[in-house]
């Protein structure tokens, strides 16, 4: 198992270190004591190299709000029991210089084969809040483009008007 202190010494790409995945904006106290299985490092490197670093290079600074989650953290944030966060295969991110809706559009167009799932979370005013992005899963599953509006998921194509509103 890897602690946050150990993870702070593991560089995943030019601008990302492993300890960024052992974080939670909502429950920092739980995240501080988390440990991650060492075998998940390759997934973090893959996500950093194929999704996050290319986006950071294009868009500017990215912040990981939540990466790997322990079962306790996942329960506290209300995550799904099958969440890819539990496997080190997902991250919730924000870009400080662009709305999450723009970030989603860039990932979908610039990296069409790198992601498994992109979920744009909208706040109660339909403004982009943050973005969930995950690696493709090994089992056959189509890529998903979703919007979470008020706790309800909808397919990207159905919600395209909300994306345009969230960008503006």
C-alpha positions in Angstrom: 0.0 0.0 0.0 1.1 3.6 -0.7 0.6 6.4 1.7 0.0 10.0 0.7 3.6 10.8 1.9 5.1 8.1 -0.3 2.8 9.1 -3.2 4.1 12.7 -3.0 7.4 11.4 -4.3 6.0 9.5 -7.3 5.9 11.6 -10.5 3.3 10.3 -13.0 3.8 12.9 -15.7 5.4 16.3 -16.2 2.8 18.0 -14.0 1.1 15.3 -11.9 2.2 13.4 -8.8 0.5 10.4 -7.3 -0.5 12.1 -4.1 -2.9 14.3 -6.1 -5.1 11.2 -6.5 -5.2 10.7 -2.7 -7.3 13.7 -2.1 -10.9 14.8 -1.5 -12.1 18.4 -1.6 -15.1 17.4 0.5 -13.5 15.1 3.0 -9.8 16.0 3.4 -9.6 14.3 6.8 -10.6 10.9 5.3 -8.3 11.3 2.3 -5.3 12.2 4.5 -5.3 8.7 6.0 -6.0 6.8 2.8 -3.6 4.2 1.4 -3.7 3.0 -2.2 -2.7 -0.4 -3.5 0.7 -0.1 -5.3 -0.6 -1.9 -8.3 -2.9 1.0 -9.1 0.0 3.2 -9.9 0.0 2.1 -13.6 -3.6 3.3 -13.9 -2.7 6.7 -12.5 0.2 6.9 -14.9 -2.0 5.9 -17.8 -4.6 8.5 -16.8 -2.0 11.2 -16.3 -0.2 10.5 -19.6 -3.3 9.9 -21.9 -5.9 12.3 -20.5 -4.8 14.8 -17.8 -1.4 15.9 -19.0 -2.5 16.5 -22.6 -5.5 18.5 -21.3 -3.2 20.5 -18.9 -0.8 21.2 -21.8 -3.7 22.6 -23.8 -5.9 24.3 -21.2 -3.7 25.2 -18.3 -3.7 24.2 -14.6 -6.0 21.3 -13.6 -6.9 20.4 -10.1 -7.9 16.9 -9.1 -10.8 17.2 -6.6 -11.1 13.4 -6.1 -9.1 10.6 -7.6 -8.6 7.2 -5.9 -11.2 6.6 -3.2 -11.2 4.2 -0.3 -14.5 2.5 0.4 -15.1 4.8 3.3 -14.5 7.9 1.2 -16.6 6.6 -1.6 -19.4 6.0 0.9 -19.1 9.5 2.4 -19.3 11.2 -1.0 -22.2 9.1 -2.0 -20.3 7.3 -4.8 -21.6 4.2 -6.6 -20.5 0.8 -5.3 -19.0 0.1 -8.7 -17.2 3.5 -9.0 -14.0 3.5 -11.0 -12.6 5.8 -8.3 -12.3 2.7 -6.1 -9.9 1.2 -8.7 -7.8 4.3 -9.3 -9.4 4.6 -12.8 -11.2 8.0 -12.4 -10.7 11.5 -11.4 -13.0 14.5 -10.7 -11.3 17.6 -12.1 -11.6 21.3 -12.5 -9.7 23.7 -14.7 -9.0 27.1 -13.1 -9.1 29.0 -16.4 -12.0 27.3 -18.2 -15.5 26.0 -17.3 -15.8 22.3 -16.9 -18.1 22.2 -20.0 -15.3 23.5 -22.2 -13.0 21.0 -20.6 -15.4 18.2 -21.4 -15.7 19.3 -25.1 -11.9 19.4 -25.4 -11.5 15.9 -24.0 -14.2 14.4 -26.2 -12.8 16.0 -29.4 -9.0 16.0 -28.7 -8.8 12.5 -26.9 -11.7 10.5 -28.4 -10.1 7.1 -27.6 -8.5 7.9 -24.2 -11.5 8.1 -22.0 -14.2 5.6 -20.9 -16.6 8.1 -19.3 -16.9 11.9 -19.2 -19.6 13.3 -16.9 -20.2 17.0 -16.7 -21.7 18.0 -13.3 -23.9 21.1 -13.3 -24.8 23.2 -10.3 -28.4 24.2 -9.5 -28.1 27.1 -12.0 -27.0 24.8 -14.8 -23.4 26.2 -14.7 -20.6 23.8 -15.1 -19.2 22.7 -11.8 -16.6 19.9 -12.3 -15.9 17.1 -14.6 -15.6 13.3 -13.9 -13.3 11.5 -16.3 -12.3 7.8 -16.3 -10.2 5.4 -18.2 -11.8 3.0 -20.6 -12.7 -0.3 -18.8 -11.3 -3.6 -19.9 -14.7 -5.2 -20.2 -16.6 -4.2 -23.3 -18.5 -1.1 -22.5 -19.2 1.9 -24.8 -17.8 5.3 -24.0 -20.2 7.4 -22.1 -20.8 11.1 -22.3 -23.2 12.1 -19.6 -24.4 15.2 -17.8 -25.4 15.1 -14.1 -28.0 17.8 -13.6 -29.4 17.9 -10.1 -28.4 14.3 -9.3 -30.0 13.0 -12.5 -27.9 11.6 -15.3 -28.8 12.2 -19.0 -27.0 11.3 -22.2 -24.9 14.1 -23.7 -26.9 14.2 -26.9 -30.1 14.8 -24.9 -28.5 17.4 -22.7 -26.5 19.3 -25.4 -28.6 22.5 -24.7 -27.4 22.3 -21.0 -23.8 22.1 -22.2 -24.2 25.2 -24.3 -25.8 27.0 -21.4 -23.1 25.8 -19.0 -20.4 27.1 -21.3 -21.9 30.6 -21.4 
